[in-house]
Amino acid sequence: MNFRKFAVFAALAAALSIGAVDAYARPGGGSSFGSRGAKTYTAPPSTRTAPGAAAPIQRSVTPRAAPSAPNATRPSSGFGRGLMGGLLGGLLGAGLFGMLFGHGLMGGLGGLTSFLGLLLQIGLIVLVVRLAMNWFRNRQAAGAAPGGAQGAAYGGPAPNGGLAGGAPNAGFGGGFGSGFAGQPAASTTPLEIVQSDYQAFERRLGEVQAAFSAEDVGTLRRICTPEVAANLEQEIADNAARGLVNKVTGVRLLQGDLAESWREPDADYATVAMRFSLNDVLVEKATGRTVPGASTIPEEVTELWTFRRAPGADSSAWTLSAMQQAA
């Protein structure tokens, strides 16, 4: 009796374990990894296809930017700053006033009344000089700010992946939208995406899934960056170590639109949101049987894929550079 209960428990545990693996059996395993150049750790703008925030990149060869050290606060060199400055300024001012009135350098200190009067005059002069220096210093700081006051008016991408003040990039069923996306970061320039680029993105979607399913490492290395290809190869190896292969069929793009596109000195980038359907099961290599519990019903998935190419290259040069899960 006890043995029978143990066998039932073990069977249930195995079924649950297989189901958990199968839930994220597709390429990428439901994780977010890769590189988006200067924007690797910046969330892409939301789109109509992926209105929620994208999952942040979890694994990337791109190092995080080191936090900049705060600027050391330099003491102001204003006249009269500090106790000694005040005393020296007062004595010097008293001597100068004495010289002006014909009493000699120390003549201004001849009596208590004149001494207090001189201190009052010096204090007023120091106050005026300090206010004037602060005014000039503030004007210099404002003039040195990058972009001046206008810089703040042109920051950040517009919502839904559109240009600030313009219409959003509306995708449509079975394909992508078109145009520019987002306001670029300071180190990037805008990049226009044309129809042939969208066709390449859709083609790469099917090619990556097919190569992963066929365990075709050579094709993955051709259509993905070395970083993404290495991640997918590791997933293939992990499945093979368990005697399994991930079979992905029936991939069909349902909707897609552009989140953002930009050019950096060494590469062009484009991040697109894609909602697609696919049949995704794990199969035992030895027997060819589908793993028990795997669903044979096509599932719908929404992911954000970032593509990379050399600057100025044509649409055929796009390679998959990052995969992110939609919220």
Beta strands, then each sheet from edge to edge (+ up, - down):
strand 1: 33-34
strand 2: 172-173
strand 3: 189-190
strand 4: 244-264
strand 5: 267-284
strand 6: 299-309
strand 7: 319-325
sheet 1: 1+ 7- 6+ 5- 4+ 2-
sheet 2: 1+ 7- 6+ 5- 4+ 3-
end
